[in-house]
Amino acid sequence: MDATPAEPAEGSPGLDAIRSLLIPGERLESTAVQRRLFALTHRRLVLSATSGRLIALQRGLVSGYTVQDVRWQDLREAQLQVGVFGATLTVTADQSNDLAGAGGATRALSFIGLRKDQAQEVYRACQFQEQAWREKRRVRELEELRAKSGGVHLGGMTGMAAAGGEDAPRSPQARLQRAKEMFDQGLLNDAEYEQVKARILGEL
């Protein structure tokens, strides 16, 4: 059984090197190290999930290290394979420099021989970020479609007018309340709800 701590010991060269790469405001969330068994044929690897990206640091044969990173907005898929002696985490990511990831060319990175419990923690972080950014891309695509159609046309606004009937020109408080109800019912997503609120408040 792979009973190791969740991350390298404080003061270890790998963890210190990872921390030196963090930008202001970036948090280290989970770390997985490569088992020595696999490091016999590979330079030993330290893999960390931060609040902004996945960082892989591979130590040199004598000194120094090589760094690869994947921004969460570029992550497309993460897969974890757990074997008898270690785990392999494989991620597929966009090569785009666009803020939200625009698709197109991708790259695949595999990190082998990781300690099992630690690899599972990093994998869970990848899953969470993958789902979060998939939803952000969905909202962005909807916004782009609305912009191409000649402006922002919220389905929620149409629904609010239809629900109001002849009483549609109600007070801002009533309209905000109705928007909140539609949001709670799932008829408006986060972005649509914020736009509805902004429009109503802008009319005051």
Backbone bond lengths (Angstrom), bond angles and torsions (degrees), N, CA, C in turn:
res aa  C-N    CA-C-N  psi(-1)  N-CA   C-N-CA  omega(-1)  CA-C   N-CA-C  phi
1 M - - - 1.456 - - 1.528 109.45 -
2 D 1.323 117.08 141.95 1.457 121.88 -173.91 1.523 110.39 -91.32
3 A 1.306 117.07 77.72 1.464 120.57 -175.71 1.518 109.37 -91.83
4 T 1.328 117.10 85.31 1.458 122.29 179.88 1.507 108.95 -126.07
5 P 1.321 118.71 159.03 1.453 120.79 179.06 1.508 111.13 -65.22
6 A 1.338 116.13 163.75 1.465 121.76 -175.40 1.515 112.28 -65.85
7 E 1.329 118.74 -19.32 1.458 121.10 179.48 1.511 108.83 -154.04
8 P 1.338 118.43 165.02 1.457 119.31 179.37 1.522 111.29 -57.43
9 A 1.311 115.03 157.23 1.464 119.71 -178.11 1.516 110.81 -62.16
10 E 1.332 115.40 150.22 1.460 120.73 176.49 1.522 109.31 -54.79
11 G 1.332 115.27 135.91 1.449 119.92 178.53 1.518 114.13 85.63
12 S 1.359 119.30 -2.78 1.457 120.42 178.02 1.523 109.09 -68.66
13 P 1.346 117.57 146.26 1.465 120.29 -176.76 1.525 112.86 -57.62
14 G 1.358 117.29 -40.27 1.463 119.87 -178.62 1.510 112.85 -63.04
15 L 1.318 116.40 -46.63 1.460 120.33 -178.68 1.531 110.85 -68.97
16 D 1.315 117.23 -38.75 1.466 120.11 177.85 1.525 110.52 -63.01
17 A 1.326 116.49 -40.14 1.463 120.36 179.89 1.528 110.67 -66.17
18 I 1.343 117.21 -41.21 1.467 120.83 177.41 1.521 109.70 -60.50
19 R 1.320 116.60 -46.75 1.466 120.19 -178.06 1.527 111.98 -63.56
20 S 1.329 116.31 -31.65 1.466 119.11 179.35 1.520 112.07 -69.02
21 L 1.336 116.83 -17.00 1.467 121.40 -178.97 1.530 112.99 -90.06
22 L 1.318 117.44 -12.38 1.462 120.54 -176.43 1.525 110.64 -69.09
23 I 1.334 115.31 139.17 1.458 120.40 176.71 1.528 108.83 -89.54
24 P 1.334 118.38 163.49 1.472 120.05 -179.84 1.530 111.72 -54.55
25 G 1.323 116.68 130.12 1.454 122.12 179.72 1.515 114.34 89.78
26 E 1.332 117.70 -11.32 1.470 120.96 -179.89 1.520 109.53 -83.62
27 R 1.336 116.35 134.84 1.463 121.90 -177.33 1.527 110.88 -112.80
28 L 1.322 115.86 139.96 1.461 121.48 173.63 1.526 108.09 -83.69
29 E 1.353 117.29 122.31 1.465 120.57 -173.24 1.528 113.26 -107.35
30 S 1.316 118.16 -39.95 1.467 120.30 177.73 1.524 108.99 -156.66
31 T 1.329 115.55 153.25 1.462 121.12 -175.96 1.526 109.78 -140.33
32 A 1.322 115.46 141.98 1.468 121.63 175.64 1.528 108.26 -129.07
33 V 1.323 116.04 136.72 1.466 120.49 178.15 1.524 109.30 -112.13
34 Q 1.310 114.52 153.76 1.459 120.75 178.46 1.521 109.79 -79.94
35 R 1.302 115.97 139.06 1.471 119.99 178.66 1.531 110.11 -68.98
36 R 1.317 116.14 147.38 1.460 120.89 -177.81 1.529 111.56 -60.58
37 L 1.320 117.01 -30.39 1.456 120.87 178.77 1.527 110.92 -55.54
38 F 1.339 116.42 -41.00 1.458 121.23 -179.39 1.524 111.05 -82.88
39 A 1.318 116.89 -25.00 1.461 120.52 -179.72 1.522 112.12 -73.20
40 L 1.355 117.93 -8.41 1.455 120.37 176.91 1.522 111.32 -64.98
41 T 1.341 116.18 -31.53 1.468 120.19 -179.40 1.518 112.20 -113.32
42 H 1.319 117.15 -6.90 1.464 121.72 177.63 1.526 108.79 -130.01
43 R 1.306 116.63 151.12 1.457 119.49 173.15 1.525 108.29 -66.47
44 R 1.292 117.84 131.58 1.466 120.98 -170.72 1.527 111.79 -60.91
45 L 1.320 115.27 139.22 1.459 123.50 -170.49 1.523 111.15 -112.42
46 V 1.331 115.96 142.59 1.463 122.50 170.33 1.526 106.24 -123.91
47 L 1.329 116.96 126.45 1.464 122.56 -177.15 1.521 108.83 -119.55
48 S 1.340 116.83 127.73 1.468 120.35 -177.44 1.517 111.63 -129.94
49 A 1.326 115.57 138.94 1.463 122.59 170.95 1.520 107.00 -99.69
50 T 1.319 116.48 125.63 1.459 120.94 177.13 1.521 108.66 -113.42
51 S 1.314 116.45 -176.80 1.458 119.98 178.38 1.527 112.02 -70.55
52 G 1.335 118.01 -14.65 1.453 119.80 -176.76 1.510 116.38 -121.23
53 R 1.347 117.73 -15.71 1.465 118.85 -173.83 1.523 111.54 -168.62
54 L 1.326 114.39 174.99 1.456 122.98 173.23 1.530 106.44 -106.74
55 I 1.330 117.42 125.32 1.462 121.67 -177.33 1.528 109.02 -117.18
56 A 1.336 115.77 127.41 1.459 121.70 175.24 1.521 108.68 -113.69
57 L 1.313 115.94 123.72 1.463 121.74 -179.33 1.520 107.61 -118.87
58 Q 1.327 115.79 120.31 1.462 120.81 -179.37 1.519 108.98 -113.68
59 R 1.303 115.62 124.16 1.459 120.49 -176.63 1.522 111.26 -73.98
60 G 1.326 115.64 148.03 1.450 121.23 175.66 1.513 111.67 -73.71
61 L 1.324 116.33 165.62 1.461 120.25 -178.92 1.526 111.45 -65.11
62 V 1.323 115.88 -33.79 1.461 119.84 179.93 1.522 110.72 -113.73
63 S 1.329 116.34 -52.46 1.461 120.87 179.60 1.510 109.39 -155.48
64 G 1.337 115.97 171.11 1.458 120.41 179.28 1.524 112.29 77.60
65 Y 1.323 116.05 -176.95 1.466 120.40 -179.06 1.534 109.97 -160.08
66 T 1.325 114.59 162.89 1.467 122.91 176.43 1.524 107.96 -116.44
67 V 1.325 116.07 139.07 1.468 120.44 -176.19 1.525 110.54 -119.10
68 Q 1.329 115.92 136.06 1.462 123.34 168.75 1.519 107.30 -125.87
69 D 1.325 117.93 143.13 1.460 118.55 174.76 1.525 110.69 -141.17
70 V 1.321 113.74 155.37 1.467 122.56 179.26 1.524 107.55 -129.18
71 R 1.326 116.46 117.31 1.462 119.24 175.44 1.525 108.92 -67.70
72 W 1.328 116.18 143.83 1.463 118.90 -177.95 1.524 111.54 -60.52
73 Q 1.342 118.17 -34.25 1.458 119.01 -179.29 1.525 112.69 -67.40
74 D 1.342 117.18 -17.00 1.458 120.50 178.70 1.526 112.95 -93.97
75 L 1.332 116.67 -11.19 1.468 120.56 -177.20 1.522 111.14 -68.53
76 R 1.322 116.89 130.52 1.461 122.14 178.48 1.527 112.57 -109.40
77 E 1.315 116.29 -37.17 1.466 118.91 -176.93 1.518 109.75 -159.19
78 A 1.320 115.49 144.65 1.462 121.48 174.95 1.519 108.74 -130.12
79 Q 1.311 116.67 136.80 1.461 121.68 178.85 1.519 109.27 -130.62
80 L 1.317 116.22 141.93 1.460 121.27 -179.78 1.527 109.11 -124.01
81 Q 1.317 116.24 128.19 1.464 122.25 173.78 1.523 107.95 -117.61
82 V 1.324 115.63 123.95 1.462 120.62 -178.07 1.527 108.57 -109.66
83 G 1.316 115.76 122.01 1.458 121.26 179.26 1.512 111.81 -109.79
84 V 1.314 115.61 -166.83 1.460 121.11 -177.93 1.524 110.96 -69.95
85 F 1.327 116.45 -41.40 1.455 120.14 -172.95 1.528 114.40 -103.30
86 G 1.313 117.41 -15.01 1.460 119.38 -178.48 1.515 111.27 -176.90
87 A 1.303 115.98 -178.96 1.463 121.79 -177.70 1.530 109.52 -122.91
88 T 1.332 114.87 150.75 1.459 121.64 177.48 1.519 108.82 -119.51
89 L 1.318 116.49 123.99 1.461 122.13 176.37 1.521 108.27 -106.07
90 T 1.336 116.18 124.76 1.460 122.03 178.37 1.517 108.96 -118.20
91 V 1.328 117.01 129.20 1.461 120.85 178.82 1.521 109.38 -123.26
92 T 1.320 115.30 143.12 1.459 122.63 174.05 1.516 107.14 -114.38
93 A 1.329 116.72 131.58 1.464 120.73 -174.59 1.519 110.77 -140.66
94 D 1.335 115.46 153.11 1.459 121.23 174.12 1.524 109.89 -68.51
95 Q 1.321 115.56 151.66 1.453 120.56 172.73 1.522 111.00 -96.43
96 S 1.331 116.31 3.04 1.462 121.23 -177.55 1.516 111.31 -68.15
97 N 1.333 116.02 149.08 1.463 121.81 173.43 1.517 111.60 -95.49
98 D 1.322 116.62 1.78 1.456 120.71 -179.48 1.512 110.15 -65.58
99 L 1.346 116.26 146.06 1.465 121.75 -174.16 1.518 112.88 -56.98
100 A 1.337 117.42 -42.42 1.465 119.81 -175.53 1.511 112.71 -105.82
101 G 1.333 118.19 6.24 1.450 119.60 179.80 1.510 111.10 78.84
102 A 1.318 117.15 117.53 1.454 120.30 -174.90 1.514 113.25 -109.91
103 G 1.327 117.79 7.83 1.448 119.45 -179.26 1.514 110.59 81.56
104 G 1.341 116.75 -164.15 1.450 120.70 -179.18 1.514 110.58 94.68
105 A 1.344 116.70 -139.77 1.459 121.62 -177.36 1.527 110.82 -61.78
106 T 1.323 115.29 141.61 1.462 120.46 179.35 1.529 109.83 -127.74
107 R 1.309 115.23 165.60 1.460 121.76 174.95 1.520 108.20 -131.90
108 A 1.308 116.30 148.47 1.461 121.45 178.40 1.524 108.56 -118.16
109 L 1.333 115.89 132.60 1.460 121.86 179.94 1.528 108.75 -124.77
110 S 1.318 116.71 133.92 1.467 121.32 178.58 1.521 109.83 -120.04
111 F 1.323 114.86 135.62 1.457 121.48 -179.60 1.527 107.09 -122.40
112 I 1.319 116.35 108.76 1.462 120.04 -170.09 1.522 111.86 -101.48
113 G 1.348 114.09 159.07 1.455 120.66 172.38 1.503 115.86 70.03
114 L 1.332 117.50 24.91 1.464 120.54 -179.37 1.531 110.41 -76.39
115 R 1.306 116.11 151.97 1.466 120.19 173.97 1.523 108.93 -64.46
116 K 1.309 116.00 134.31 1.470 121.42 -165.86 1.518 113.59 -59.79
117 D 1.331 117.46 -54.47 1.464 120.25 -176.82 1.526 111.00 -60.88
118 Q 1.313 115.59 -40.70 1.458 119.81 -179.43 1.530 110.74 -67.11
119 A 1.340 116.44 -41.97 1.464 120.68 179.43 1.527 110.75 -61.59
120 Q 1.323 117.07 -37.36 1.465 120.46 178.85 1.523 111.34 -65.01
121 E 1.341 116.71 -37.39 1.467 120.17 177.76 1.530 110.60 -64.31
122 V 1.321 116.97 -45.31 1.463 120.81 179.33 1.530 109.90 -65.14
123 Y 1.329 116.48 -39.50 1.476 120.81 178.75 1.521 111.31 -62.18
124 R 1.333 117.41 -40.65 1.465 119.90 178.11 1.523 110.78 -63.12
125 A 1.324 116.83 -38.20 1.469 120.17 176.56 1.527 110.12 -63.02
126 C 1.332 117.06 -41.84 1.468 121.24 177.69 1.520 111.09 -61.92
127 Q 1.333 117.56 -43.83 1.462 121.11 179.14 1.526 111.70 -60.64
128 F 1.332 115.22 -45.61 1.471 119.80 -179.48 1.529 110.56 -59.87
129 Q 1.318 116.69 -46.92 1.461 120.37 -177.91 1.523 111.22 -69.38
130 E 1.319 117.10 -37.18 1.469 120.65 178.01 1.525 110.88 -59.32
131 Q 1.328 116.81 -46.25 1.461 120.86 179.63 1.518 111.93 -67.14
132 A 1.333 116.62 -41.12 1.466 120.39 -178.95 1.525 110.70 -63.56
133 W 1.320 117.58 -44.44 1.459 120.28 -177.90 1.520 112.10 -75.83
134 R 1.337 117.81 -25.97 1.471 119.26 173.82 1.525 110.08 -63.37
135 E 1.338 116.59 -41.08 1.468 120.38 178.18 1.529 110.64 -67.74
136 K 1.336 117.30 -40.00 1.464 119.25 178.12 1.521 111.48 -62.87
137 R 1.340 116.80 -39.03 1.463 119.39 177.83 1.521 111.12 -66.57
138 R 1.350 115.82 -37.07 1.465 119.34 178.63 1.521 110.50 -61.67
139 V 1.332 116.92 -45.21 1.467 121.07 179.44 1.523 109.96 -63.13
140 R 1.315 115.82 -42.02 1.462 119.15 -179.47 1.521 111.18 -62.59
141 E 1.340 116.90 -43.11 1.465 120.27 179.70 1.523 111.00 -62.58
142 L 1.338 116.69 -38.26 1.469 119.97 177.22 1.523 110.47 -63.93
143 E 1.334 116.48 -41.56 1.464 120.10 179.07 1.524 111.01 -62.50
144 E 1.334 116.83 -40.53 1.459 120.69 -179.86 1.529 110.74 -66.31
145 L 1.343 116.07 -39.17 1.465 119.47 178.13 1.520 110.74 -63.76
146 R 1.334 117.00 -41.16 1.462 120.63 179.21 1.532 110.55 -65.79
147 A 1.341 115.95 -39.88 1.461 118.97 179.73 1.528 110.76 -64.35
148 K 1.341 117.38 -40.07 1.458 120.99 179.78 1.520 112.01 -67.28
149 S 1.339 116.05 -25.39 1.461 118.78 -178.63 1.521 112.34 -83.98
150 G 1.335 116.90 4.95 1.461 119.90 173.97 1.503 114.37 109.31
151 G 1.307 117.69 20.19 1.461 119.83 178.70 1.504 110.49 134.86
152 V 1.299 115.56 -179.51 1.459 121.02 -179.40 1.516 109.23 -85.12
153 H 1.329 115.14 113.46 1.462 120.52 177.87 1.522 107.73 -119.62
154 L 1.277 116.59 100.33 1.455 120.97 -176.78 1.508 111.67 -82.80
155 G 1.333 115.57 127.14 1.458 118.87 175.44 1.510 110.52 -59.93
156 G 1.348 115.20 -33.50 1.458 119.26 179.13 1.508 111.94 -63.15
157 M 1.344 118.42 -36.40 1.457 121.02 179.89 1.519 110.44 -66.71
158 T 1.356 115.32 -41.19 1.458 118.39 177.97 1.518 110.02 -62.80
159 G 1.329 114.73 -43.56 1.457 118.53 179.55 1.509 111.87 -62.77
160 M 1.318 117.95 -36.14 1.458 121.29 -179.94 1.521 110.52 -66.78
161 A 1.329 116.23 -41.48 1.459 119.07 -179.78 1.520 110.51 -66.26
162 A 1.353 115.27 -41.49 1.462 118.40 -179.16 1.517 110.61 -65.69
163 A 1.337 115.25 -40.01 1.460 117.88 -178.92 1.514 111.14 -67.78
164 G 1.336 116.27 -30.91 1.446 119.27 -177.53 1.515 112.93 -78.89
165 G 1.350 116.79 -24.65 1.457 120.29 -178.60 1.505 110.93 58.54
166 E 1.327 116.94 -133.24 1.452 121.79 -178.68 1.525 112.02 -69.96
167 D 1.348 116.41 -16.17 1.455 120.23 -179.12 1.530 111.71 -93.88
168 A 1.361 117.42 14.49 1.463 120.70 -176.02 1.527 112.72 -54.39
169 P 1.346 120.57 -42.78 1.470 119.49 -179.85 1.532 110.73 -73.99
170 R 1.331 115.85 66.27 1.456 120.13 -179.41 1.523 110.25 -90.23
171 S 1.316 116.14 179.18 1.462 120.80 179.74 1.528 109.54 -66.34
172 P 1.340 116.57 155.33 1.465 119.50 177.79 1.530 112.25 -57.30
173 Q 1.340 116.76 -36.51 1.465 119.42 179.97 1.526 111.26 -61.97
174 A 1.347 115.82 -42.52 1.459 119.94 -179.35 1.521 110.99 -67.51
175 R 1.339 115.96 -38.62 1.459 119.59 179.73 1.529 111.30 -67.74
176 L 1.338 116.07 -38.60 1.460 119.30 176.83 1.528 110.90 -64.64
177 Q 1.340 115.48 -39.43 1.459 119.79 178.94 1.520 111.04 -63.34
178 R 1.337 115.22 -41.93 1.465 120.05 179.20 1.537 110.55 -64.92
179 A 1.322 116.46 -40.17 1.460 120.19 178.19 1.525 110.69 -61.95
180 K 1.348 115.93 -41.32 1.468 119.95 178.98 1.517 110.90 -63.87
181 E 1.338 117.02 -39.86 1.464 120.64 178.44 1.526 110.77 -63.03
182 M 1.331 116.17 -42.69 1.461 119.92 -179.82 1.528 110.88 -66.46
183 F 1.338 116.22 -36.84 1.458 120.09 176.26 1.520 110.74 -63.59
184 D 1.338 116.98 -45.09 1.468 121.48 179.62 1.520 111.95 -62.98
185 Q 1.341 115.93 -30.21 1.468 120.73 -179.75 1.524 112.57 -84.73
186 G 1.332 117.04 -3.10 1.455 120.55 -179.93 1.512 114.24 83.41
187 L 1.335 117.59 9.18 1.459 120.42 179.78 1.518 111.56 -78.80
188 L 1.326 117.12 -21.53 1.463 122.49 175.06 1.529 108.17 -123.23
189 N 1.339 116.76 137.89 1.457 118.17 172.78 1.524 109.17 -86.00
190 D 1.324 116.47 -179.14 1.478 120.51 -175.67 1.529 112.10 -57.76
191 A 1.341 115.79 -47.63 1.462 119.46 -176.42 1.521 111.22 -64.79
192 E 1.331 116.55 -41.74 1.469 120.44 -179.67 1.521 111.28 -65.00
193 Y 1.332 115.75 -41.13 1.468 120.01 -179.92 1.526 110.80 -62.43
194 E 1.332 116.49 -42.93 1.465 119.93 179.70 1.529 111.05 -65.26
195 Q 1.331 116.98 -36.26 1.456 119.93 179.16 1.529 111.22 -69.35
196 V 1.326 116.35 -39.95 1.465 120.29 177.48 1.531 109.75 -61.37
197 K 1.328 116.82 -46.69 1.464 120.12 179.33 1.528 111.22 -59.99
198 A 1.339 115.13 -44.84 1.466 119.17 -179.20 1.516 111.36 -60.81
199 R 1.335 116.66 -40.80 1.466 120.15 -178.98 1.518 111.62 -65.85
200 I 1.344 115.97 -44.07 1.462 120.41 -179.42 1.538 110.23 -64.42
201 L 1.325 116.04 -46.34 1.463 120.31 -179.11 1.519 111.26 -66.69
202 G 1.319 116.88 -30.85 1.450 120.63 179.30 1.516 113.07 -69.47
203 E 1.321 117.37 -18.77 1.456 121.58 179.63 1.533 112.68 -86.21
204 L 1.330 116.32 -8.06 1.468 119.56 -178.24 1.524 111.10 -72.55
